[in-house]
Amino acid sequence: MSGTIHGVEVSWERVRDLFRLDPAVAYLNHGGFGAVPVPVQLAQQRLRDEMEANPRAFFVRGLMDRIGHVRRHIATFLGADPAGTALVPNATAGLQVALGSFPLAEGEEILLTDHGYGTTLFAAQRRAARTGAVIREVDLPLGAADDEMVELILAAVRPGRTRLAVVDHVSSPTARLLPVARIVAALRARGVAVLVDGAHAAGMLPVDLAAIGADFWVGNLHKWAFTPRPTAALVVAPEHRTRIEPLIVSWEQPAGFPAAVELAGTLDYTAWLAAPTGIHVLRTLGPDRVRRHNSELADYAQLTVAAAVRADPAELTRSEPVSMRIVPLPPGVADTVSAADGLRDRLSAEHGCEVAVNAWRGRGYLRISAQVYNTKADVDRLAKACETILGR
């Protein structure tokens, strides 16, 4: 497919021209912050120009109607109920709204897995400290099959005490696709509410939130759906909507969810208003083609970089639909947060390679993202940089 969006040709043949990334950098960290296509940047800039031409008109005359239109557009994209969908800045904010709105009593439990994002644990710890709840973490082996993951999570449930479970749709440190629909169904059948952290799911995968049926789902669109930063969604099941509390109380407080969550005073809402343009870019390129390119290049990256660092092939794990892969580093390399940050910074400063480096379970891992602007040459450059730095 191809087309012209805001005067820019959107086609597979010129796909790298859609991004303003530094050509001197091998940018293999799309999963970190995304990268906004040029037509989407232009759409947002036009909205900013409109805002600055008459700020009062922009904020007072019809802003909530426009946000509502975007909300409906995004809910349709996610297979969600628009009445249960709220726009939020990012998955972190949405997760804190959900955690802060869920009733917990002293001694009740929040269940997490060790594949979760770091700030998710921090947010759960804060909620637990305020309510007297207890946090328990389930260890999931890196190479666990779907059946094993479901069994381990269910085995950790303590009837009458486990009230809420937080599971990843696609895990950030380990790039694993969890069987969230099965996990949600099994936990809800045992009376446990489920919050799905979908920070990486929207755009990377075809998402049908109605079929998943979680109590709460939060996810970014500025990573894999090409929307401006910051754009994310919080989707809430009907039985929880009346008790949702926004992070910031605004003039929309009497309206309740979702509007009360969305309005937070005089903020820059142009990212949300331009979000449908990002989804339009994805659809124009062809979501299936984008996902196939990304998955195949991620496979190449994992094998190529693994060979460069002499990783054991038996240690390589993959979730085929996911646009990211991890590569285990030699023992003692990047095995702490500070060491991982140091390796990441060296790869950037000395070799022009941007890639995520994580310490997980006392082991260092590269997390390589693949997006349409990436080529095998980017991967080969990263492999060579790893060989140089690690002395392989």
C-alpha positions as CSV (number, residue, x, y, z in Angstrom):
1,M,0.0,0.0,0.0
2,S,1.0,3.6,-0.4
3,G,-0.4,7.1,-0.1
4,T,0.3,10.7,0.7
5,I,-0.3,11.9,4.2
6,H,0.2,15.6,5.0
7,G,2.0,16.0,1.8
8,V,4.5,13.2,2.5
9,E,4.7,10.0,0.4
10,V,4.1,7.0,2.5
11,S,5.3,3.8,0.8
12,W,7.4,0.8,1.4
13,E,9.9,1.8,-1.2
14,R,10.7,5.0,0.6
15,V,10.0,3.9,4.2
16,R,13.3,5.1,5.7
17,D,12.5,8.6,4.4
18,L,9.6,8.7,6.8
19,F,11.9,9.2,9.8
20,R,14.3,11.9,10.8
21,L,16.6,9.7,12.7
22,D,20.3,10.5,12.5
23,P,21.7,8.5,9.6
24,A,25.0,8.2,11.5
25,V,23.3,6.1,14.2
26,A,22.3,2.5,14.1
27,Y,19.0,3.0,16.0
28,L,17.9,-0.4,17.3
29,N,16.0,0.8,20.3
30,H,12.5,1.6,18.9
31,G,11.1,-0.2,21.9
32,G,12.5,2.5,24.2
33,F,10.8,5.6,23.0
34,G,9.5,4.9,19.5
35,A,10.3,7.1,16.5
36,V,7.7,9.5,15.1
37,P,7.2,9.4,11.3
38,V,7.4,12.8,9.5
39,P,3.8,13.0,8.5
40,V,2.8,12.6,12.1
41,Q,5.3,15.2,13.2
42,L,3.7,17.6,10.6
43,A,0.2,16.8,11.8
44,Q,1.2,17.6,15.4
45,Q,3.0,20.8,14.4
46,R,-0.2,22.1,12.7
47,L,-2.1,21.4,15.8
48,R,0.5,23.3,17.9
49,D,0.3,26.2,15.4
50,E,-3.5,26.2,15.9
51,M,-3.1,26.1,19.7
52,E,-0.7,29.1,19.7
53,A,-2.8,31.1,17.3
54,N,-5.6,31.2,19.8
55,P,-4.9,29.3,23.0
56,R,-8.3,30.1,24.6
57,A,-10.2,28.8,21.6
58,F,-8.1,25.7,21.4
59,F,-8.5,24.7,25.1
60,V,-12.1,25.9,25.6
61,R,-14.0,25.4,22.3
62,G,-14.4,21.7,21.7
63,L,-11.2,20.2,23.0
64,M,-13.0,17.4,24.9
65,D,-15.1,16.6,21.8
66,R,-11.9,16.3,19.8
67,I,-10.3,14.1,22.5
68,G,-13.4,12.0,22.5
69,H,-13.1,11.5,18.7
70,V,-9.5,10.3,19.1
71,R,-10.6,8.1,22.0
72,R,-13.1,6.3,19.8
73,H,-10.6,6.0,17.0
74,I,-8.0,4.4,19.3
75,A,-10.5,2.2,21.0
76,T,-11.6,0.8,17.7
77,F,-7.9,0.2,16.8
78,L,-7.5,-1.8,20.1
79,G,-10.7,-3.7,19.8
80,A,-11.9,-2.0,23.0
81,D,-15.1,-0.3,24.2
82,P,-14.8,3.4,23.8
83,A,-16.8,4.0,26.9
84,G,-14.2,2.1,28.9
85,T,-11.2,3.7,27.2
86,A,-9.3,6.8,28.4
87,L,-6.3,8.5,26.9
88,V,-3.4,8.8,29.2
89,P,0.2,10.1,28.7
90,N,1.9,6.7,28.9
91,A,1.5,3.1,30.2
92,T,3.2,4.2,33.5
93,A,0.5,6.8,34.2
94,G,-2.3,4.5,33.2
95,L,-1.0,1.7,35.4
96,Q,-0.9,4.1,38.4
97,V,-4.5,5.2,37.8
98,A,-5.5,1.5,37.8
99,L,-3.5,0.6,40.8
100,G,-4.6,3.7,42.7
101,S,-8.3,3.0,42.0
102,F,-8.4,-0.7,42.9
103,P,-9.5,-1.3,46.4
104,L,-7.0,-3.2,48.6
105,A,-7.1,-4.0,52.3
106,E,-4.3,-4.9,54.7
107,G,-2.9,-8.3,54.1
108,E,-4.4,-8.7,50.6
109,E,-2.0,-9.5,47.8
110,I,-0.8,-8.0,44.5
111,L,0.8,-10.6,42.3
112,L,3.6,-9.7,39.9
113,T,6.0,-11.6,37.7
114,D,9.8,-11.1,37.5
115,H,9.4,-10.1,33.8
116,G,7.7,-6.9,34.7
117,Y,8.9,-3.3,34.1
118,G,10.9,-1.8,36.9
119,T,8.6,1.1,37.6
120,T,5.6,-1.3,37.7
121,L,7.2,-2.8,40.8
122,F,7.8,0.7,42.3
123,A,4.2,1.7,41.7
124,A,2.9,-1.6,43.3
125,Q,5.2,-1.1,46.3
126,R,3.8,2.4,46.8
127,R,0.2,1.2,46.6
128,A,1.0,-1.7,49.0
129,A,2.6,0.7,51.5
130,R,-0.5,2.9,51.5
131,T,-3.0,0.1,51.9
132,G,-1.1,-2.6,53.9
133,A,-1.3,-4.9,50.9
134,V,1.5,-7.4,50.3
135,I,3.4,-7.9,47.0
136,R,4.4,-11.4,45.8
137,E,6.4,-12.1,42.7
138,V,6.2,-15.1,40.5
139,D,9.5,-16.3,38.9
140,L,8.9,-17.4,35.3
141,P,11.8,-19.2,33.5
142,L,13.0,-17.3,30.5
143,G,12.2,-20.1,28.2
144,A,8.9,-21.1,29.8
145,A,6.2,-22.3,27.4
146,D,2.7,-20.8,27.6
147,D,1.4,-23.8,29.6
148,E,4.1,-23.5,32.2
149,M,3.6,-19.7,32.6
150,V,-0.1,-20.2,33.2
151,E,0.5,-23.0,35.7
152,L,3.1,-21.0,37.6
153,I,1.0,-17.9,37.9
154,L,-2.1,-19.9,39.0
155,A,0.0,-21.9,41.5
156,A,1.0,-18.5,43.2
157,V,-2.7,-17.5,43.8
158,R,-3.7,-17.7,47.4
159,P,-7.5,-18.0,47.6
160,G,-9.1,-15.1,49.6
161,R,-5.8,-13.2,49.7
162,T,-4.6,-12.6,46.1
163,R,-6.8,-9.8,44.8
164,L,-4.9,-8.3,41.8
165,A,-2.4,-9.7,39.4
166,V,-0.2,-7.6,37.1
167,V,1.1,-9.3,34.0
168,D,2.8,-8.1,30.8
169,H,1.4,-8.4,27.4
170,V,4.9,-8.2,26.0
171,S,7.6,-8.1,28.7
172,S,10.0,-5.2,28.5
173,P,13.3,-6.7,29.8
174,T,12.8,-10.1,28.3
175,A,10.8,-9.5,25.1
176,R,8.4,-12.4,25.9
177,L,4.8,-12.6,24.6
178,L,2.7,-13.8,27.5
179,P,-0.5,-15.8,26.9
180,V,-2.5,-13.0,28.4
181,A,-6.0,-14.1,27.3
182,R,-5.4,-17.5,29.0
183,I,-3.9,-15.9,32.1
184,V,-6.8,-13.4,32.4
185,A,-9.5,-16.1,32.0
186,A,-7.9,-18.4,34.5
187,L,-7.3,-15.7,37.2
188,R,-10.7,-14.1,36.9
189,A,-12.2,-17.6,37.3
190,R,-10.5,-17.7,40.7
191,G,-11.7,-14.2,41.7
192,V,-8.4,-12.4,40.9
193,A,-8.6,-9.2,39.0
194,V,-6.0,-8.7,36.2
195,L,-4.1,-5.6,35.1
196,V,-2.3,-6.2,31.8
197,D,0.7,-4.0,31.1
198,G,0.6,-3.7,27.3
199,A,3.3,-1.0,26.9
200,H,4.7,-2.7,23.8
201,A,1.6,-4.4,22.4
202,A,-0.4,-1.8,20.4
203,G,0.9,-1.7,16.8
204,M,3.5,-4.4,17.3
205,L,0.7,-7.0,17.5
206,P,-2.9,-7.2,16.4
207,V,-4.7,-6.4,19.6
208,D,-8.3,-7.4,20.5
209,L,-8.9,-6.2,24.1
210,A,-12.5,-7.4,24.1
211,A,-11.3,-10.9,23.5
212,I,-8.6,-10.6,26.3
213,G,-11.2,-9.4,28.8
214,A,-8.8,-8.0,31.4
215,D,-10.1,-5.8,34.3
216,F,-7.5,-3.2,33.2
217,W,-5.2,-2.9,30.2
218,V,-2.7,-0.1,29.8
219,G,-0.6,0.4,26.7
220,N,1.5,2.9,24.7
221,L,0.8,3.9,21.1
222,H,3.9,6.0,20.8
223,K,6.1,2.9,20.6
224,W,4.8,0.7,17.8
225,A,1.7,2.5,16.5
226,F,3.7,5.5,15.3
227,T,1.8,8.1,17.3
228,P,3.4,11.2,18.9
229,R,4.8,11.0,22.4
230,P,3.2,10.8,24.8
231,T,0.1,8.8,23.8
232,A,-1.3,5.8,25.6
233,A,-4.6,4.2,26.6
234,L,-6.2,2.9,29.7
235,V,-9.0,0.4,29.1
236,V,-11.2,-0.5,32.1
237,A,-13.9,-3.2,32.4
238,P,-17.4,-2.0,33.2
239,E,-17.4,-3.1,36.8
240,H,-14.5,-0.9,37.7
241,R,-15.3,2.3,35.9
242,T,-17.3,4.2,38.5
243,R,-14.4,4.1,41.0
244,I,-11.6,5.2,38.7
245,E,-9.8,8.1,40.2
246,P,-7.7,10.4,38.0
247,L,-4.1,11.4,38.9
248,I,-5.1,15.0,38.6
249,V,-8.5,16.5,39.5
250,S,-9.8,18.8,36.7
251,W,-13.0,20.5,35.6
252,E,-14.1,17.2,34.1
253,Q,-14.2,15.5,37.5
254,P,-18.0,15.6,37.6
255,A,-18.1,13.8,34.2
256,G,-16.4,10.7,35.6
257,F,-14.4,8.2,33.7
258,P,-13.1,8.5,31.0
259,A,-13.1,12.3,30.6
260,A,-12.0,13.0,34.2
261,V,-8.9,10.9,33.6
262,E,-8.1,12.7,30.3
263,L,-8.3,16.3,31.2
264,A,-5.4,17.5,33.4
265,G,-5.3,21.2,33.0
266,T,-3.3,23.2,30.5
267,L,-1.2,20.5,29.0
268,D,-0.2,20.0,25.4
269,Y,-2.9,17.7,24.0
270,T,-1.6,17.8,20.4
271,A,0.1,14.4,20.7
272,W,-3.3,12.8,21.3
273,L,-5.0,14.8,18.6
274,A,-2.4,13.7,16.1
275,A,-2.5,10.1,17.1
276,P,-4.9,8.9,14.4
277,T,-2.3,10.1,11.8
278,G,0.2,7.7,13.3
279,I,-2.3,4.8,13.0
280,H,-3.0,5.9,9.5
281,V,0.7,5.6,8.6
282,L,0.8,2.1,10.0
283,R,-2.2,1.1,8.0
284,T,-0.9,2.7,4.9
285,L,2.4,0.7,5.1
286,G,0.4,-2.4,5.9
287,P,0.4,-3.7,9.5
288,D,1.1,-7.3,8.4
289,R,4.1,-6.3,6.3
290,V,5.5,-4.1,9.0
291,R,5.2,-6.9,11.6
292,R,6.7,-9.5,9.3
293,H,9.7,-7.3,8.5
294,N,10.2,-6.5,12.1
295,S,10.0,-10.1,13.3
296,E,12.3,-11.4,10.6
297,L,14.9,-8.7,11.1
298,A,14.7,-9.3,14.9
299,D,15.5,-13.0,14.3
300,Y,18.5,-12.0,12.1
301,A,19.7,-9.6,14.8
302,Q,19.4,-12.1,17.6
303,L,21.4,-14.7,15.7
304,T,24.0,-12.3,14.4
305,V,24.7,-10.5,17.7
306,A,24.6,-13.8,19.6
307,A,27.4,-15.1,17.4
308,A,29.4,-11.9,17.9
309,V,29.3,-12.3,21.7
310,R,29.6,-16.1,21.5
311,A,26.3,-16.7,23.3
312,D,25.1,-20.2,23.7
313,P,22.4,-20.9,21.1
314,A,20.5,-22.9,23.7
315,E,20.1,-19.7,25.7
316,L,18.3,-17.8,22.9
317,T,14.6,-17.3,23.5
318,R,12.1,-15.7,21.1
319,S,8.4,-14.9,20.8
320,E,7.9,-15.0,17.0
321,P,5.4,-12.1,16.6
322,V,7.4,-9.8,18.8
323,S,9.5,-7.1,17.2
324,M,12.3,-7.4,19.8
325,R,14.8,-10.1,20.8
326,I,17.2,-10.5,23.6
327,V,20.8,-11.7,23.5
328,P,22.4,-12.9,26.7
329,L,25.8,-11.4,27.4
330,P,28.8,-13.3,28.9
331,P,28.6,-13.8,32.7
332,G,29.9,-10.7,34.5
333,V,29.1,-8.3,31.7
334,A,26.3,-5.7,32.3
335,D,25.0,-7.8,35.1
336,T,24.0,-4.8,37.3
337,V,21.9,-1.8,36.4
338,S,24.9,0.5,36.5
339,A,27.0,-1.8,34.4
340,A,24.2,-2.2,31.9
341,D,23.9,1.5,31.6
342,G,27.7,1.8,31.1
343,L,27.7,-0.7,28.2
344,R,24.7,1.0,26.6
345,D,26.5,4.4,26.8
346,R,29.7,3.0,25.3
347,L,27.8,1.4,22.4
348,S,26.2,4.8,21.7
349,A,29.2,7.1,22.3
350,E,32.0,5.0,20.7
351,H,30.1,3.1,18.0
352,G,26.9,5.1,17.2
353,C,24.7,2.1,18.2
354,E,21.5,2.7,20.2
355,V,20.2,-0.5,21.9
356,A,18.7,-1.4,25.2
357,V,20.9,-3.1,27.7
358,N,19.3,-4.7,30.7
359,A,20.4,-6.5,33.8
360,W,17.8,-9.2,34.6
361,R,18.2,-11.9,37.3
362,G,21.9,-11.0,37.7
363,R,22.7,-11.4,33.9
364,G,23.2,-8.8,31.3
365,Y,21.1,-8.8,28.1
366,L,20.9,-6.8,24.9
367,R,17.4,-6.1,23.9
368,I,17.3,-5.4,20.1
369,S,14.3,-3.7,18.5
370,A,13.6,-4.0,14.8
371,Q,11.5,-1.4,13.0
372,V,10.8,-0.6,9.3
373,Y,13.7,1.9,9.2
374,N,16.2,-0.7,10.3
375,T,18.3,-2.9,8.0
376,K,20.8,-5.7,8.3
377,A,23.6,-3.2,8.1
378,D,22.4,-1.7,11.4
379,V,22.6,-5.1,13.0
380,D,26.0,-5.9,11.5
381,R,27.3,-2.6,12.9
382,L,26.0,-3.5,16.4
383,A,27.6,-7.0,16.2
384,K,30.9,-5.5,15.3
385,A,30.7,-3.0,18.1
386,C,30.0,-5.8,20.6
387,E,33.0,-7.7,19.3
388,T,35.2,-4.7,19.8
389,I,34.0,-3.8,23.3
390,L,33.9,-7.3,24.6
391,G,37.2,-8.3,23.0
392,R,35.7,-11.4,21.3
